Amino acid sequence: MSTHLSPLLTQSTNVLAVRGAGSHLFDESGRSYLDFTSGIGVTSTGHCHPKVVEAVRHQVGQLIHGQVTTVMHPRLLELTERIGAHLPHPIDSMFFANAGTEAVEAAVRLVRQATGRTNLIVFQGSFHGRTTAALAMTTSKTTYRAGLQPLMSGVFVAPFPSKFRYGWSEDQTTEFCLREFDHLLATQTSPAETAGVFIEPVLGEGGYVPVTAGFLEGIAERCRQHGIIFVADEVQSGFGRTGKFWAYEHGDATPDLIIMAKGIASGFPLSAIAASTELMSKGWPGSQGGTYGGNAVAAAAAIATLDVIEQEGLVERSASLGVVLTGLLKELASEHPYRIGDVRGPGLMVATEFVDDFGNPDPATAKAVLKAAEAEGLLLLGCGAYGNIIRWIPPLIVTEAEIAEGVDMFRRALKRVLSE
Ligand SMILES: Cc1ncc(COP(=O)(O)O)c(C=O)c1O
């Protein structure tokens, strides 16, 4: 009898990846794929960047596991300093875990302990993870929650300012969603019992939707007024993905707490929360920990990742190549106005949203195009509640030529699907 992987693990492609280099993955036969999924926004420095590989090889020979509730290791102290250089004042304190969802749980513990309040506000379409608290905060799709309800209580969901979904202007969308946020505070969770507001500045799994102008500022102002902790979940949008180091920087509001993972360590499991020492000190000592969090090899990979991001100007690159990618996709969309209803950034966190002749979500075309793109040799991912959005997350080291090649493959895939 042979043993198999659980059928509960689903996969969006049929690729058996044996090797990765830069923007490409290679299968057993040596076939190359242009990887514009980056392992769901993780391998921002590309697959197996030589500097990351070298740092990891060196660290493995020095120390693999310096368990951080037992001993400290120098890589973590160094990494804290390095990320610290990218944190806004007064955020100067970090706790490390492995997965994004663990960091979300850590943030939930902290905001509850620090305020003595129980409730959390999240936004419609958010994805914060699959563990107990994070899952209760996730509303991007019923698939994640189905069969698991009732979930943790004390989570309240406010509308996310999705301009395209509402079909309104930027200002109308911001105003409506702030008004509804106030209504939530007046009707479901009073400020005095609300510990934290968690928001993805660019919605990830929920459809790659940036917040509208003025929205983060409005939320930050309300948080300040009521002593609620304002949390930015930058797990998918951080480390240059959107053309700024943090996606919240596109607006004019600074969070009290930042959650990070994915792009932090080029594929090694590492996540973190960052807040001011004052806020961190309001948590209960010993309440945060874990066997593997802040692993020495992952920390070395993260330091090398930051070296690459800084030395190769990947944040600026993400901003400028994002303009190139969205420009090419908008051109393509204009050839198919009733198929691709919207193309949006920012940076290299780009969405193409498929709609039918009436402007309704069109998951059938999106899914067929994803498959046809794979056949062309281009890997992309879907997202959004209806699965009608295709997201473009190339590594930040991607070249302009690779972007053009990817869009050409996509054009051919789309043509094939539409002519079937
Ligand atoms: C914004 C956001 N938060 C949290 C998570 C959870 O991260 P992980 O899958 O590493 O647990 C994700 C994962 O996609 C995410 O996009």
PDBQT file of the ligand as one rigid body, heavy atoms in Angstrom, charges set to zero:
ROOT
HETATM    1  C1  LIG A 501      -3.254  39.395   4.319  1.00  0.00    +0.000 C 
HETATM    2  C2  LIG A 501      -2.966  38.008   4.819  1.00  0.00    +0.000 A 
HETATM    3  N1  LIG A 501      -2.946  37.803   6.153  1.00  0.00    +0.000 NA
HETATM    4  C3  LIG A 501      -2.675  36.582   6.657  1.00  0.00    +0.000 A 
HETATM    5  C4  LIG A 501      -2.427  35.503   5.829  1.00  0.00    +0.000 A 
HETATM    6  C5  LIG A 501      -2.132  34.156   6.421  1.00  0.00    +0.000 C 
HETATM    7  O1  LIG A 501      -0.814  33.797   6.154  1.00  0.00    +0.000 OA
HETATM    8  P1  LIG A 501      -0.365  32.258   6.177  1.00  0.00    +0.000 P 
HETATM    9  O2  LIG A 501      -0.971  31.592   4.989  1.00  0.00    +0.000 OA
HETATM   10  O3  LIG A 501       1.130  32.323   6.113  1.00  0.00    +0.000 OA
HETATM   11  O4  LIG A 501      -0.844  31.699   7.463  1.00  0.00    +0.000 OA
HETATM   12  C6  LIG A 501      -2.440  35.682   4.429  1.00  0.00    +0.000 A 
HETATM   13  C7  LIG A 501      -2.195  34.559   3.520  1.00  0.00    +0.000 C 
HETATM   14  O5  LIG A 501      -2.460  34.590   2.350  1.00  0.00    +0.000 OA
HETATM   15  C8  LIG A 501      -2.718  36.970   3.922  1.00  0.00    +0.000 A 
HETATM   16  O6  LIG A 501      -2.745  37.208   2.604  1.00  0.00    +0.000 OA
ENDROOT
TORSDOF 0
